[in-house]
Amino acid sequence: MSIDSLFRPLQVRSLRLPNRIVMAPMTRSFSPGGIPTAEVAAYYRRRAQGEVGLIVTEGTVVERPAARNDANVPVFHGDALPQWKRVADEVHAAGGRIAPQLWHVGSSRGIGADWRPFGRVDSPSGLVMPGKRVLEPMTEEDIADTIAAFGRSARAARELGFDAVEIHGAHGYLIDQFFWGALNVRTDRWGGATIGERAAFGAEVVRAVRAGVGEDIPVILRLSQWKAQDFAVKNAADPRELEAWLTPLSEAGVDVFHCSQRRFWEPEFPDSELNFAGWAKKVTGKPTITVGSVGLDGEFIAAFGGASSRPASLDGLVRRLEAEEFDLVAVGRALLADPQWVRKIRDGRHDELGVFERSALATLS
């Protein structure tokens, strides 16, 4: 099957992409004290040299005391900003385009058993798992300050010359905790019985980010149904609920929905082959990014347990892209292991594609 559809340009606001391939955000933990190093800048530059259409950085945390769960995860405020400018400048010098992913982990205590919070932990309702309350719910002041922190980081991204901004609203972290009815049991304007009501916090974060970047820079929102705490849970049980969830986010200023699945080829709802990204595009009319084990035969959660993955056919992916089910394709582990993956795919050098091994997670290749 022809892969030409992967190499068509795409324009979103001021961002013009030369192809449809996005580097998925992947936590690397190589930024001591939250400050990205020269090695981090070189890591992203190599992907730009490899002709990735858009690089989305690893999650970078906003200015809240417990926004991260790892001291080596980078921040996107304060002393880290000059180093992020270096990252953006190096990517641009190599002809690339880059977006920081803005992140707040919330009360995801189950992720990283060694985590010692750097301050009071933010949580919608004080729950770390369904039915397990060990924290105090966020106050109105906490919520307002968190929303403002996302806005400040977005404004910084614009000032530093980044090409887009992605908000991390997936995988059971803070924004997703507000979406998730099992962790958000608030009865004020930040909660509610329906997913549309629980989208309020995420929508306000989007508005703050949109105000921070202005009207020309695209805002991407990464979402998932699955959580790190529970792979089977869904925020939206059917297309009607999906539309109720995504519509306020779209209206708040999202340009692109980045729809995380563990396996991109799996249908999101019964009686339709559309995946999560396909349904998000259908109900919002906005461009979407699909992601989840692209180009590999094993899913990424298994990689953390030591499983390796071999290159897999892209035919099904290309068929869906040609049908305009989604607009962009995010690639994670394959690009982590091989900065030249895009060029090799474009040039038909499939015999040069290597096996992904867990050891790749321990280096900045």
Secondary structure by P-SEA (a helix, b strand, c coil): cccccccbbbbccccccccccccccccccccccccccaaaaaaaaaaaaacccbbbccbbbcccccccccccbbbccccaaaaaaaaaaaaaaabbbbbbbbbbbccccccccccccccbbbbccccccccccccccccaaaaaaaaaaaaaaaaaaaaacccbbbbccccccaaaaaacccccccccccccccccccaaaaaaaaaaaaaaacccbbbbbbbbccccccccccccccaaaaaaacaaaaaacccccccccccccccccccccccaaaaaaaaccccccccccccccccaaaaaaccccccccaaaaaaaaaaccccbbbbccccccccaaaaaaaacccccbbbbccccccccc
